[in-house]
Amino acid sequence: MTSPTLDTIGLDRALNELRHNARSWTAASLAERIGLLERLLPRIRDTAADLAGAGARAKGYEPDSPWAAEDWTGGPWALAQHVSARLHVLRRLAAGRAPLPEGAVRERDGRTRVTVFPAAAFDRLLLNGYSAEVRIRAGVSADQVRRRAAAPYRRRGVQHPGVALVLGAGNVASLTATDILHKLYAEGQAVLAKMNPVNAYLRPHFERIFAEFIERGWVRFVDGGPAEGAYLTAHDDVDSLHVTGSDRTHDAIVWGTDEHAERRRAADTPLVDKPFTSELGGVSPCVVVPGPWSRADFRYQAEHIVTSKMNNSGHNCIASQVLVVPRTWDGTERLLEEIRRVLHALPSRTDYYPGADRRLGAVLAAHPRAERLAGDGRILVPDITDHDDPLLTEEVFASALGVVRLPGETPAQFLRHATDFCNDVLPGTLGATVIVHPRTERAHSEAFASALDELRYGTIGVNSWSAVGFLLGYTPWGAHPGHTRQAIGSGTGFVNNAFMLTDVEKTVVRAPFAPAPRGLLTGSPSLSPKPPYYVTSRTGLTTVERVTRFTTQPHWARLPPILSSALRA
């Protein structure tokens, strides 16, 4: 039954229009789909400043604030990068080439792996030293991976007309838009996107960007809260769903919120039984492996860790919430001191996401002596020992960071304890970050390789915040496989995934341990300076603006200004 105050006329009309036009989208030729993406890029460029500025103001700062670099990164740059990734693959197909280049797929140690980044020539310049490898589930051969890649465009009849409902995320601007692209291009469905009430202000900007898709009746946007969402998820004209949110959101949709919800779950009799993919967050760890760090390494990695916490005030499903460090390493306290210094020095900002005050209050109630590192919500709990601690059991989704110290006299021993702790104690399997000195990785290569194999996360960042796996577009984004609708965890299914790989287990994203030129001294040489998305980058905003414009219209002449700005970070 619908709420007596719920106006369903507009919702029904939108779904009816999408249903009427869904077949024409499924039938759209490869050339037509490529053209639509090519024309999407200039609209992203023309809308970029307004889109990023709207996000900045909603969070409480001006568009020229240093914090606004994150609104460009997670908004227009991410969206443009995703469009570019899809274009790269579709253009290969249009040219009669295989989606994956020769040599990208290989078998090692009985498992198939796929190098997906760098993919295009400019990738090696803009993100020099970065790479991404997709690891395929056991039992799937390299030949099977090659044959199944981009199957919707290589086999007739794989895509079927339908209408997908995307329940938009309320935090990162590009998430709703990239989910729409996935449903359109990977699954061939028309899309109804319900904006999250937290960032519904983005709707006019998205409608400008997707104007051509809207005109053709393939995309519609609507507003609304839980009542509208419940009505739409159960609607007969919705064939599949994708939600970015929390496990509570998923369970409310699938099992309901009344007194019979647990009975339905136990009997596996869901209220909504449609194809359902989801990305639901969790408690994300950042694991620091002991090694021969220099003073500059401690400073740089502290900035890295703080970025993974303070980006978007920690209102990210992939924000580092637990710092896992060696108990006996003499570098642990040095690293924590640098983290404190960086947190103190950052400009003030608010934890704007609804419920943040309550969640931070629960952390402070559990840790009355926690360190308050600024006048806002920055909290550091430097030594957690109880596995029932709220920082280890619930996603705080705000700017609190807990520290867990684990035993291990050697890096190999520590990695064993850290892997078990992350897999067995922390809820969630979306992403983990591992920071390791290149010399340490080489000296303990077997133990490190085992840790990467065993960590149950959909994305693992090695010397890279795992959120970079979302940004790249070529990389599948989602929880580690194995969750069920009765125990949904961090969700099910993968989105983005421009090569449209199947049988994905996880992605490993790598970045240089140290920026150029200091990377030469650490054994991680690259041309990449400090990333512009670091919260400590002095030129981050300018650099990300330039990278966004470059991504929407690549040209060699636009590279020198990007490099000049990035080197001043």
Helices and strands as residue ranges (DSSP letters): H 9-27, H 30-59, G 66-68, H 69-72, I 73-77, H 78-94, E 105-108, E 111-117, H 123-126, E 131-136, H 142-148, H 151-154, E 163-167, H 173-185, E 190-194, G 197-202, H 203-209, H 211-215, E 219-222, H 226-233, E 240-244, H 247-255, H 261-267, E 276-279, E 284-288, H 295-310, G 311-314, E 320-326, H 331-345, H 356-366, E 371-372, E 379-381, H 390-393, E 400-406, H 411-424, E 431-435, H 438-443, H 445-454, E 459-462, H 468-472, E 476-477, E 491-492, E 495-496, E 504-510, H 519-522, H 540-552, G 556-558, H 559-567
